[in-house]
Amino acid sequence: MPDSDDTVPADAPDCVTVNARTGSGAILSANFTYVASHGSGWRLEIHGDEGTLVATSGGPPMVAPNRIEGARLDEERLSELVTLEHLITVPPEVRHDSSFHPAHIYQRLAQAIN
C-alpha cells in the first residue's frame, strides 16, 4: 500500500505461469506475480529469430516509467531504444507522470470510437 508500512494478506493466487505455443509456432513462457517479496518490478523479454527486446519498469508498466532495450543477433549487448517523438501523441504536461500510458490508451480509444 502506498506510503504505508501496513501489510495485507494475499487472499488469491499471486503467481501464474503460462507455457504455450502461438499460432505461428513460437514458444511462449510467461510468469506473472504481484505479491512477491523483494520483487524486481515488471520485466518483459522477447527473444526472436532476429534479436531480443527487453522492457522493464520499477512498478506497474501502465503507470511507472518504462525502459526498452534491444539488440539484433549480431550485436554484443542490449542498447536502450528511444521513443520516437512522433509516436508520443499526448500533451507535454502528462509525458513525465503516471497518466502518460493511460492518456495514450484513452486517446486511442476515442480515435477508434470516432
C-alpha angles and dihedrals in degrees: 000000000000117000092002138102090207119120126213120206115242108244099176135050107289099190130053125178122196126191117180147142116240125226090262091053099256116143115239126199120175134171120193124190132157105173100052116137112239091007117181096225126251122333133176121185124188118189116188144163092275103036148300136293122194124187120188137177134178089227141004106339093226093062108018124072114271130216119205122196130177145173136186117233093261093052119094100220143008118272127200113259117217124221111247109239093229089063092059104085103163124097117277093245092069098042096096105036139070094274093066097094097037089049090058091048094050091045092053091045090053090049091050092051094051 
